[in-house]
Amino acid sequence: MEPLGETRPCPRGHLLDLPWEDILVPHILCHLPLRQLLSLQRVSKSFQTLIQLYLANMRCFDSSQVGPHLPKAAFCNLLKDNEVLQQLALQNCSDWLTDKELLPVIGQNHHLQEIQLSSCLQLSRHALVAISLSCPHVRCLSLAHCEWVDSLSLRSLADHCKGLESLDLTACRQLKDEAICYLAQKCSRLKSLSLAVNANMGDTAVEEISKCCPELEHLDLTGCLRVKNESIRVLAEYCTKLRSLKVKHCHKVAESSLSVLRSRGVELDVELPLQRALVLLQDGVGFAPFINLQI
């Protein structure tokens, strides 16, 4: 018998004693920043094996979590065994990312739903074709400033990824109205679309988007110099769920077409002209403040 007043010491548990695949990977390691997890690999061989298991099973990879500059070799090593990614953000890899590094990752991850490739200038149209063939469930895709995107690769995306809800084509200057019309006809579930900084975009594309994408909530036409009032009126008529519209630097779009959207509470990035604002203020408060409009 143990002497009275003495207690048996509790056995010390170790983190690695917990079930790896049932507890550590899905419920503990997922809450730690990726940069810290990579540092844990240097603690011991057991920790290294654990982190490799985590990397093979993680659902989200954001290169910005590793640091401002992720080395090419490190990227390839981190994702070589992963086949279950759902989110992939590689904007921090834009300096060196090419098809050679990206295509193997895309080819073995068929469950990707969100892909961020903004400013990855060294990729080619083959990257977008690979995404369309390997990732049919992709919902959100950012290709901003990827000037390698052309009409053929966009058609492939439209043909195979009809569940797209968000697409950023900012400054994809190879694209013209015809390609966007085809996209709109195939991807009618679009809720957010950016065609900004593309002087090739005109009324034809905007009108087709309006008629084919009734769920559209956000549209960015910043700098689309060929867009005119006519297409904005069509947009107001068909896209009743629209919440925001950007038309700054669209010099052929005037308040006459924007007023309907403004009255519905749609967020616009151009301010109301001063004289019109004064009329509305007068209607609201019963008098017009004294402002010399000739100054």
Buried (B, 14 or more C-beta within 10 A) or exposed (E): EEEEEEEEEEEEEEEEEEEBEEEBBBEEBBEEEBEEBBEBBEEEEEBEEBBBBBBBBBBEBBBBBBEEEBEBEBBEEBBEEBEEBBBBBBBBBBEEBBBEBBBBBBBBBBBBBBBBBBBBEBBBBEBBBBBBBBBBEBBBBBBBBBEBBBBEBBBBBBBBBEEBBBBBBBBBBBBBBBBBBBBBBBBBBBBBBBBBBBEBBBBBBBBBBBBBBBBBBBBBBBBBBBBBBBBBBBBBEBBEEBBBBBBBBBEBBBBEBBEBBBEEEBEBEBEBEEEEEBEEEEEEEEEEEEEEEEE
